[in-house]
Amino acid sequence: MTASSLNSREKRAAVSLASVFAFRMLGLFMLMPVLAIYGQDLAGFSPLWIGIAIGAYGLTQALLQIPMGWLSDKIGRKKVIVGGLCLFAVGSVIAATADSLQMVTVGRALQGMGAIASSLLAFASDLSRDEQRPKVMAVIGMSIGMSFAVAMLLGPMVAAAWGIAGIFWLTAALAILGIFIVLFLVPKAVNKAPKGDTLASFTDIKKLIKHPQLARLDVGIMLLHLTLTTIFVALPGQLIANGLVASAHWQIYIPVLIFGFLLMAPMMIIAIRKEKEKQAFIASVALLTMSMTAMALWVDSIIGMALCMLAYFVAFNFLEATMPALVSRFSPANQKGSAMGVFSSGQFFGAFLGGILGGYVAQSTTPQAVFAAAAVVGLIWLILAWNMQVPPRSKMISLMTELSNEQQAQTLASRLVALPGVIEATVVCDENRSYLKIDDKEFDLDQARKAAGLI
């Protein structure tokens, strides 16, 4: 086993935790393309309540993501994750047995209270070495993207056969399967990763919110997911109005998602190689805005809507993949987890706001107005993103250090930051650890270990 490879424990952790993520997200994503259609059979139906039901999950997720991560530090990862999945399953059952859209919303909110994303990521970090952690996180990230694609295929099929209740029953079953995976397949953690690598710290949040570039990204991810949930309030119904039955919607969703990824990949590669990341980012936000504008104009054409969706998901995929990496590069060396916690909360809060916006506009006006409202959100984001900066590419590493006082920590930080390839150094006495943001081309790990007194 080489240092550049995942060991058997890390592979097992990556696959098992990615499966839990994927099963949980699959049930959530399956609802998006069908609730606006099949929810019409429930008591209390209105476009506004459809939006509230879609967004309710995001609100409770946004509010509880950081506290649940903190709790997993105190009582253990598995306890919090299993408890969160139990809440998720109970919420699914409540929604499955509901006879009104209001009770579906209660179930969705309870699903969101099982806010285990930060705890799962922390667990993945506990079970991986520093140098292999990005690979484990990448496996989890890919599983979420795959679950979205599969959900666009399965959602319309399951709903056509068993209605909305069928999706929620399947979601509950997947949550229970996730519990068994956590209890019996996920390895036991014998160490804890540094909190700064994984979880949001309450003391750091205010400082991170005020960081101009991180704040721009936090608002950006909120607006990105706001547009996604906004358009899905109106999109399924509009496709039916254009003559495409609900059970056939996958015939548009799947090709759009596949080609959206295939077109996004070279765009990302070129942007990185040519060092045009900012230009590609701004172009993607502009493409996102233009695609939603075109949806409003071509609303009566299935082919036109399909082309608009393709453009939307090319931009969406690029931005979704790029923004977490930018957050990691902007965040202070010892506050990566805190920065990602704030970022994730913005993502879920955007989903909530998008449901409210889409539902309100759909109830008050027309589907064209829903897409136009989403386009206005995109335009606001384009203005906010125009002056963004792109930091130099870097990696995060951490070194164990044993220091007795702050004076020693300051001396060590000065020695480390003076080393070639070290962009930033933070030494935390309480954690006995030094966090380094480095340029991998110039950095010498042995030199850093020697400066830290490890060799």
DOPA-253990 format. One record per residue: x, y, z of N, C-alpha, C in turn. Coordinates in pm, whole numbers, plus 50000, padded with zeros to 5 digits. Layout:
# residues N
XYZXYZXYZ;...
END
This chain:
# residues 455
500854988050000500005000050000500885012450000;500725021049901501515033149892500815044449963;501595054949990501025066350061499985073549978;500025071149844499095078249756497805070549734;497635059049802496465050649783495615050249909;494315048049889493425045850002493685031950058;493755030750191493875017450249492485011250260;492414998750303491144991450303490114998150394;490585003550507489675010250599489095022850537;489925030450467489465042750402488515039750287;488805029050211487895025250102486525021250158;486545013550265485295009150328484525021150380;485225030550443484575042650494483985050950381;484755052650273484295060850160483035054950098;483055041850072481915035550005480685035250095;480865031550221479715030250311479085043850341;479905053850372479345067150402478765073650277;479395071450162478825076650037477465070350009;477315057550044476025050750024474945057050112;475295059950237474325066450327473915080050270;474895087850226474605100750164473675098950044;474035089449956473285087649830471855083149857;471665073549948470315068549976469435079650033;470035087750119469275098650181468895109350079;469845113049994469575123449895468685118449783;468725105449753467905099949646466435102449674;466005099449797464605101449832464195116049826;465105124949862464795139249858464695144249715;465655140349632465675144949494464505139349413;464065127049445462965121049369461695129249378;461555136649487460335144349508460275156749419;461415162449385461445175349317460685175549184;460865165549097460175166348968458715161948970;458205157449086456865151649086455875158049184;456365164949287455445169949390454445179949333;454895188349241453985198349184452875191949102;453115179549056452105172548974451165164549064;451725155149139450905145849217450415151949347;451015162949390450545169649509449175175949491;448705177049367447395182749340446255174049393;446565161249419445545152149471445365153349622;446225160949688446165162249833445305174049874;444675172749992443875183850045444785195650074;444225207650058444985219750086445965223549978;445795217649858446755220649751446695235249709;447875240949688448035253849623449485254649578;449785262349476451185263649434452085268449547;451565277249633452375282249744452735270949839;451745262349871452035251249962452955240949899;452895239349768453865230749699455275236049724;455445249149707456745255249731457215253849874;456275255749968456625254450110457035239950142;456305230350085456625216250109457995212550053;458315217749936459625214949877460725221349961;460485233650008461525241150078461645238250226;460605232150288460625230150434461835222250480;462205212450403463375204250436464625212950446;464775222250352465955230750350466055239750472;464905244450521464915253450637465435246350761;464895234750793465335227750914466775222650898;467165218850776468555215150752469485226850781;469125238650729469985250450747470125254050894;469035252750970469065256651111469825246751198;469805233851161470315223551252471635217351208;472125220851090473345214651040474525216451136;474755228751178475885231651266475665225751406;474485227551469474285221451601474425206151602;473955199451496474085184851491475545180751476;476315188451401477735185651390478435187351523;478075197951595478635200251728478265188851823;477015184251815476565173451902477355160651875;477685158151747478445146051715479845146551775;480375158551798481645159951867481515155552013;480345158052071480155155752214479775141252246;478865135452166478355122152203478745111152105;479395114851994479835104751898479105105651766;479845102551659479305103851523478135094251497;478345081451530477325071451495475995074251563;476045078551688474795081151760473995092251691;474695102851653474005114151589473505110251450;474305102951374473905099151238472705089551242;472765079651331471625070251342470385077651391;470555086451488469405094251535468835103051425;469695109251346469225117451234468495109451130;468995097351100468315088751003466965083951056;466875081651188465585077951248464575089351230;465015101751258464145113251237463725114251090;464675111951002464405112450859463355101950820;463485089850875462525079150845461135082450900;461085087651023459795091351082459115102251000;459885112350959459335122850874458815117250743;459525107450687459075101250561457755093950579;457615086850692456365079650719455205089450738;455445100250812454395110350830453945115950695;454915118950607454575124350476453875113850389;454285101050402453675090450322452215088050359;451885089750486450515087150531449665099850534;450235111150494449515123950499448415124350393;447305130850430446225132850333446075147650296;447015155750344446995169950310448415174650282;448515185050203449835190450171450495196550294;449675201050388450235206750510450945196050594;450365183950601451025173250676452255168150602;452225168450469453435165250393454545174950430;454185187650445455175197750483455745194950621;454895190650715455385186950848456385175550837;456045165450756456955154250736458275158550675;458205167450578459415172550514460285180250613;459665188350698460425195850797461115186250895;460395175350933460975165551025462125158050957;461985155150828463095149250754464335158050766;464135170950748465255180250753465895181250890;465135178150994465695178651129466765167951149;466745157651066467835147751069469015153050990;469555164351035470605171550960471965165250990;472315154950913473505147050946474665149150849;474525158450754475575160050653476925163450718;476925173050811478195176950873478775165550957;477915157851022478385146551102478965135551013;478325133150897478845123150803480205127250750;480345140150716481635144850665482705144150774;482305147250896483255146351007483685131851029;482735122651019483035108451035483995103750925;483735108250802484625104750691486035109950718;486125121650779487425127350810488105119750924;487325115451022487875107351131488535094551078;487975089150972488365076050922489375076650808;489925088450781490875089850670492095097850714;493225094750650494445102350675494365115850606;495155125450652495115138850596495285138750445;496295131150397496615131750255495595124350169;494765115650230493765108050155492355113550171;492205123250262490865128450291490165134250168;490865141850081490185147249962489585136349873;490245124749865489715113749783488415108349843;488405106749974487195101750040486045111650021;486335124450038485305134750018484825135049873;485735132549779485355132449637484385120949607;484615109349668483705098049650482315101649701;482255108049817480965112249872480305122349781;481085132149732480525142149642479965136049515;480675126449458480185119949336478905112149361;478795106149481477595098449512476355107449517;476535119749564475405129149569474985133049428;475975135749340475655139049202474945127649130;475405115249154474785103549092473355101549142;473145104249272471805102349327470815112149263;471285124249230470425134049163469995128749027;470955123248950470635118048818469675106248826;469935097048919469055085348934467655089648979;467595099849066466305104549116465455110449004;466075117148909465325122748796464705111748710;465335099848711464785088348638463715081248720;464015078548848463115070448930461895078248979;462075091049010460995098949068459695098348990;459715101948862458485101248783457925087148771;458805076948767458335063148753457645058348881;458275060748996457695056549124456385063849150;456365076849123455155084649146454025080349054;454355076748930453325072148836452695058948883;453515050548947453025037448990452345037949126;452915045449222452425045149360452125058849418;452235069149339451925082549387453015088249477;452725099949534453685106449623453995097649744;452965090549794453185081849911454255071449882;454285066249759455285056149722456695061449736;456905074049697458235079949709458645081149856;457705085449940458035086850081458275073450150;457505063050113457755049750169459125044750126;459475046950000460805042949953461895050750027;461655063550051462605071850124462805066550267;461715062550332461815056850467462625043950466;462375035550365463125022950355464615025550333;464935035350252466335038650227467005044050354;466255051550435466795056650562467115045050656;466215035150663466455023450748467665015650698;467795014350565468965007750508470235015350546;470135028550545471275036750586471685034250730;470685032150818470995029250959471805016350971;471395006050896472114993250900473534994850847;473705003150744475045005450690475935012050795;475375022250864476165029350966476545020051080;475605011751124475835003151240476764991451210;476684985951088477374973351062478464973950955;478464984150871479444984650763480464995950779;480055007250837480995018250855482005014450964;483315015950936484315012451038484155021051163;484645015751274484655023551397485815033451393;485545045651436486595055851439487435054051564;488745053151547489635051751661490385064851688;490135074751603490755087851626489785098551581;490065110651623489225121951579490055131251494;489485134951380490155144851295490015158551359;490885167851323490785181451376489445187651342;488845194451438487545200651415487575210451299;488665217451285488755227351179488645221351041;488935208251028488835201750897487415197950862;486515197650959485235191250932484005198950977;484035204951095482815210351153482885225351173;481725231451174481655245851197481825249051345;482655258651373482865263251510482055275951532;481285276351640480435288051667481275300851680;482465299551739483275311451762483855317151632;483935308851528484525313351402483485318751303;482205315751325481205318551224481085333451192;481075341951296480925356251271482065361551184;483285357151214484435361651137484335356950991;483885344650971483765339350835482665346350755;481565349750823480465356550756480915370150704;481845376550778482305389750739483405389350631;483965377750605485005376350503484385379450367;484855389750296484155394350175484045383750066;485105375950045485055365949937484255353649978;484415349150103483615337850150482125341450154;481815353650197480425358150201479825358050061;480615362049961480135361949823479805347649777;480625338149819480365324149783479185318449862;479055322149990477925317450071476595322350012;476565334949973475355340449910475145333749774;476235331249703476135325049572475505311149577;475965302649671475385289149679473925289849722;473585299549805472195301349844471345304849721;471835314149638471075318249520471025307149415;472095299149406472095288049310470995278049343;470895274049468469865264249506468495270749516;468465283649536467185290749529466595289549388;467445291349285466935290049147466505275749118;467235265849168466905251949140465515248349191;465245251449319463935247949374462835256849317;463165269249282462155278049221461655272349090;462565268549000462105264048868461385250548876;461755242048976461075229048983459675230049044;459305241549097457905243549136457025244149011;457545249948903456735252048783457085242748668;458325237848663458785230148546457985217448518;457745208548616457005196248584455615198948528;454895208448587453555211648537453595217548398;454615225448368454725231348236455025220748130;455835210848164456105200048069454825192348037;453985190248137452695183648114451815192348025;451785205448053450995214647971451455214647826;452745211647805453285211147669453085197647602;452415188147673452065175447611452905163647651;453825165147748454675154047791454145148547923;453635136047922453025130348042454095128648150;453645128648275454575128748388455515116648387;455005104848349455825092748351456935093048247;456855102548153457875103448047458865114848070;458745121848181459635133248204461105129248211;461365116748252462755112248259463425112648122;462625111948016463195112247881463855125647850;463495135947926464175148847915465225150248024;464855146848148465775149048260467095141648244;467045128848208468265120848203469235125648095;468785127347966469725132647866470285146347905;469435154847963469895168148003470985167148108;470815158548208471815157148314473105151148261;472985141048174474185134548119474985144248033;474305150747938475005160047850475455172547926;474695176248029475115187548112476445184748178;476645172448225477925168848286479035167948182;478735161748067479745160047963480235173347909;479355183147900479745196347850480445204547958;480115201948083480735209248193482175205148214;482465192248201483805187048234484925194048156;484855194748022485945201847951486015216647986;484875222648015484845236548056485665238548183;485525229348277486275230348402487765227848380;488085217948298489485214548271490205226348205;489555232248106490165243648036490345255548130;489335258048213489415269448306490585267948400;490835255748448491935253348541493275254248470;493385247748355494665247448283495055261348233;494095269048186494375282248132494335293148239;494075288948364493965298348475492925309248446;491765304748398490655313648366489445310348454;489705306948579488625302448667487585313348693;488045325648713487085336448736486225338648614;486845339148496486075341348373485055330148352;485455317648378484535306448362483405307148465;483735311548586482725312848691481675323248652;482135335048611481225345748572480395341448451;481035334748355480315330048236479235319948274;479505311648374478515301648418477315308248483;477565318348566476445325548627475625332548519;476305338248419475595344748308474785334548229;475375322748203474655312248130473435307548209;473595306248340472485302348426471345312448413;471685325348417470685335948409469995335948273;470785334548167470205334548031469315322348008;469685310848065468865298848045467495300448109;467445306548228466155308548295465335319348225;466005329248170465295339248090464675332747967;465455324047902464955317147784463805307647818;463825301747937462705293147979461405301047979;461485313348030460285321748034459805325047893;460735326247798460365329947661459905318047579;460485306247603460165294147526459295284347606;458515289547695457795281247790456835271447724;456355274147604455385265447538456025255147446;457335254347441458045245047353458805234747434;458525221847411459245211347482460715211447443;460995212847314462395213047268463115225247326;462425236847323463015248847378463305247447526;462375241447601462575239547745463735229847770;463835219347687464915209747704466275216347681;466375224747579467635231847552467975241447665;466955248047718467175257247831467635249647954;467035238047978467445229848092468885225048075;469255221447951470625217147926471615228347960;471325240447913472195251847943472245254348094;471095253048160471025255348304471915245448378;471845232648342472595222648417474075222248382;474455227048263475885228948237476435239048336;475735250348349476175260848443476065255948587;474945249548622474725244948759475815235148801;476135225348715477145215348748478515221748769;478865231348683480145238048696480225245548829;479185253048860479185261148982479125252449106;478335241849102478205232749217479535225949248;480305222749144481585216149164482685225949202;482595238249155483655247949173483605254949308;482405258249354482285266749472482835260649601;482605247849631483215242349754484745243249752;485345240949634486805241849624487275256149651;486525265949602486885279949626486755283349775;485715278149838485545280449982486745274950058;487175263050021488325256850087489585265150068;489745270849949490945278849920490925292449990;489745298150008489635311150075489705309850227;489255298650281489085297550425490435297250496;490515302950617491745302150696492155287750717;493455285550737493995271950740493325262950843;492925268550957492335260251062490825261751073;490185267550970488745269850978488005264850855;488565254850789487945249650669486575243650699;486485236150809485195230150844484175240550880;484595250950953483675261750989483155268650863;484055271250768483655277850644482685269150566;482925256050561482035247150488480695245650560;480695246750692479435246250766478535257950731;479115270050728478345281950689477875280650545;478765275950459478445274150317477275264350298;477315253050368476255242950356474925248250408;474975255850517473735261750570473115271250468;473965279150398473455287850293472815280050180;473395268650147472845259950042471435255350077;471265250250198469945245250238468935256650254;469405268050305468495279450321468035284450184;468905283650084468515287249948467405278249895;467495265249927466445255949884465105259849946;465135263850073463905268250139463335280850073;464185290850053463725303449993463225301349850;463865292249777463415289549641462035283549636;461755274549731460405268849736459355279449765;459665288449858458735299149892458535308549773;459635312649710459535321849596458775315449482;459145303249445458465296549334456985294549362;456655290149485455255287949518454445300649518;455005311249572454285324049578454035329549438;455055329549354454905335049219453965326249136;454095312949149453215303949073451765305749112;451515308149241450135310049286449575323449240;450435333449230449975346849199449895349549049;450775343048972450845346448828450905333748743;451945332448660452045321648561453395314648572;453535302848508454845296148506455935304948445;455575312648341456575321648282457145331148387;456285335948475456745345248578457675338348678;457445325348704458335317848795459745317348737;459835313848607461155313248543461785327148536;460955337248511461475350948506461995355248643;461285351348750461725354748885463075348148915;463225335548873464495328648892465605335648814;465285340548694466265347748613466715360648682;465795367448749466145379548823467125376148936;466885364849003467815360349107469195358049047;469225351648929470495349448862471195362448828;470445372448785471025385448752471625392148876;470935391048988471455396449114472775389749149;472815376549133474045369149162475175373549068;474865375548941475875379748845476505392948889;475685402048936476195415048983477095413249105;476655404649199477435402349321478755395249292;478745386449192479925378349163480945385549076;480565396849018481405403248917482795406648970;482905411049095484185415049152484835404349238;484405391849220484985380949299486485379449266;487205373649358488615370549338488775355349338;489845350749276490175336549278491525335149346;491595328249458492875327049531493815317549459;495115318149489496055308549429495705294449472;495955284849386495645270949417496535266349532;495945259249625496695254949743496095242149799;496815236049890496345224449963496365227450111;495555220050184495545221050330496175208550389;497095210350483497595198950559497635202950706;497745193250792497895196250934498975187350994;499675192451093500755185351161500475185051311;500715173651373500605172751518501765180551582;501445188651681502475196151755502115196051903;503115196451987502885196752131503525209352188;502695218852224503165231752274502505234652408;503215241752493502685244152627502075257952644;502395267552554501865281052571501755288252437;501075299652438500825307252317502105313052257;503065316352343504325321852293505045311752204;505065299252246505665288752164504885286952033;503555288152041502725286851921503035297951821;503185310151868503505321251779504875319651716;505835314851794507185312551740507165301851631;506435290851657506335280151559505625284851433;504545292551449503805297751333504725306251246;505565314351309506495322851233507505314251156;507985303451220508945294651151508275287651033;507065282951053506385275450948506025284250828;505525296250854505095304850744506275309850662;507475309250720508675313450648509205302650554;508675290650564509155279650480508685281450335;509485276950238509055277550097507755269750076;506835275850004505575269149971504495270450074;504765276350191503735278150294503065291650275;501775291450241501015303750218500495309350350;500085300550439499515304750566499745293850669;500025297750791500245288150899499475292551023;498745283251082498015285951206498315274851304;498755278451422499085268751526498035269951638;497395258751671496345258751773496805250151891;497095256852000497595249852119496595239652172;495325243652179494295235052239494155221852166;494425221852035494275209651956495605202551935;496715208851982498045203151957498265200451808;497925210451728497995208351583498305221451513;499065220551405499365231951319498695229751184;498025240051134497335239451005498125247750904;498405241850788499175248650685498395248950554;498375260550491497865261850354499095263150266;499255253950170500535252850100500395253049948;501475256849883501645255149740502435242149722;501765231849670502345218549666503625217849582;503775226949487504935226549398506225230449472;506095238549576507275243449646507435237549786;506395231649838506385227549979507175214549999;507925213950108508685202050148508155197550284;507475186250286506855181450410507905178350517;509005172250478510045168950576510615181550641;510745192150560511245204850614510275210550716;508955209350688507945214350780507925206050908;508045193050894508065184251012509295187151100;510405190351035511625193751110511435207051184;510805216751117510565229751181509615228351300;508705218551291507745216351399508315207351509;509555202851491510195194451591509735180051589;509215175551476508695161951468509755152151423;510825157151359511925148251319513255155051353;
END
